[in-house]
Amino acid sequence: MDTEDRGKLLFTGAVFAALALWPAVAGSYGLDLVGKIMVYAIFALSLELLVGTTGLVCFGQAAFFGIGAYAVPLLAPDADPASIAWLLPAAVLAAGLYALVVGALSLRTQGAYFIMVTLAFAQMAYYVVHDTPLGGGTDGIYLTAKPVLGSLIDLDRPLVMYGFTLGCLVAVFALLALVGRSRFGRALAGIKANEQRMRATGFSTYPYKLAAFTLSGAIAGLAGFLFAVKDGFVNPELMGWHLSGAVLIMIILGGLGHLRGALIGAFAFALLQEFFKSEAIFGGFAKHWHLGLGLTIIASVALLPKGLVGLPAQWRARLIGRPAATPVIAEAQDA
């Protein structure tokens, strides 16, 4: 393991250790805020698998997130708490199956057409829950009893919910890290770099892309499950195109092509929202928080082309000067 890989591992471990220790110093608001951000981090990791690893820009990721969320109140009984043992897999499976159908059709297109087809499928799912009694219309659906796992896990308790969400985040991060190091992950990286060359070497790229799309949708469904259980309420806005855009901004802000970037981007985006919404800091201007957030994101993209994850390397380059010309030439040849 070289110095760079060791640094990445130490950084990731420090982040998860800080999240584990956070409940010891945080109040109820801080616990709720970081719990919500961890849900968004799982959601961002699901899209990172598509955009950062495979090179597929999907603008319908919110559909899988919303399906996972809606599965919770629709499948859970009204009176007694449902068991996590079957409700969680059911929500993930529902999102994964829809992703399989959407991917099987949309992956036959490329570029802007792929983006528009995924957006169209997401909007179809949105209008199903918005305009039919199935999803409760604009009023949404309330979860009457949060799921449990016997006497071991009761997600109605804030600390238990926080710990369960953190465990899911660690598991998803580890899974995607293993995927990235596997033969499957290397094939996805090859598809992102040059799909035509991958086909020329004998790879049938469609099954790989479909598997990645389905796995991405299933992980987004997991995030939706956690969101629904945490808030106890779902509405059609969970499938809106604006949420797909927000999670795309998260991974761009953090740095595409890095799992750490998805984590950093989710936290940065959510904390920037809270910052610009603060009336204690901005007073009456806080109601125009979208303007401040938008300007900050534009500045970040302009000044940090590799995202926040590339900031340390950018600082090192300014302090010790640019690297020699040879690595730059090699990088250009690889591109």
SULFENKA-V957252 format. One line per field, one symbol per residue. ss: DSSP state (A for helix, B for strand, O for the rest). phi: phi as a letter, one per 20 degrees, with the letter a starting at -180 (. if undefined). burial: + if it has 16 or more other ideal C-beta (glycine too) atoms within 10 Angstrom, else -. A space follows every 50 residues. Layout:
ss: ???
phi: ???
burial: ???
This chain:
ss: OOAAAAAAAAAAAAAAAAAAAAAAAOOAAAAAAAAAAAAAAAAAAAAAAA AAAAOOOOOOAAAAAAAAAAAAAAAOOOOOOOBAAAAAAAAAAAAAAAAA AAAAAAOOOOAAAAAAAAAAAAAAAAAAAAAOAAAOAAAOBBOOOOOBBO OOBBOOOAAAAAAAAAAAAAAAAAAAAAAAAOAAAAAAAAAAAAAAAAAA OOOOAAAAAAAAAAAAAAAAAAAAAAAAAAAOBBOAAAAOAAAAAAAAAA AAAAOOOOAAAAAAAAAAAAAAAAAAAOAAAAAAAAAAAAAAAAAAAAAA AAAOOOOAAAAAAAAAAAAAOOOOAAAAAAAAAAO
phi: .effffffffffffffffffegffdeeffffffffffffffffffffgge ffedndeddcffffffffffffffefffeeffefgdffffffffffffff ffffeffedbmfffgfffffffffffffeedcfgdmmffmceefbffccl eeccfeegffffffffffffffffffffffeefffffffffffaffffff eoeefgffffffffffffffffffgfffffembcbfffdffffffffffg ffffpfncffffffffffffffgfffefffedmffffdffffffffffff ffecfdnffefgffffffednffffgfffffffff
burial: -----------+--+---+--++-------++++++++++++++++++++ ++++++-+++++++++++++++++-+----++-+--++-+++-+++++++ -++--++------++-+++-+++-++-+++----++---++-+-+++++- --+++----+++++++-++--++--+--++----+-++++++--+--+-- ----+--+++++++++++++++++++++++++++++-+++--++-+++++ ++++++++++++++++++++-++--+------------+--++--++--+ ---+--++++-------------------------
